[in-house]
């Protein structure tokens, strides 16, 4: 478990863990596009599941185009489709207030589902903020990350490390020692939780870790 807040070292560790799991998969940028598309269309996790977010998420990871977004989507999926579309500021659907991105206080959605969707949305929105250089979106991501640290535990989700790069950046850039420590513990727990069941990251978690590593390599510190 990493004890450093250095985004470059985290990126190296996340990439190493991910590539061990995905060693036989066509994830390298130079891979033939047909092989990437076959991986995208055929992807299933170890339980043969394919969450709806997989299509826009893997399309972004692999840098391949895919079919248009479906008309009806969960809000976290919609953010990934917007990111993948290349015009991500159009129609971003998030709560404007501080706190959670998607669920209003008092929402009765099961905490596991709510945490998973919030973290998945935060991962996508943070990438939109990084790629567009939008300081308002960066601040909104920071507010949402701080809400997670106050209100939720990373093991309330389904052990997929969505938005781990956000907490790594927060651990590196936060102003207060308590905030930095809480963000570091959150990222460490996410990394640990995605390896508990199998002694390694599952396939979807490995893809998430690789996406997070690439984000940290492109932009180590966000505008927090």
Beta strands, then each sheet from edge to edge (+ up, - down):
end
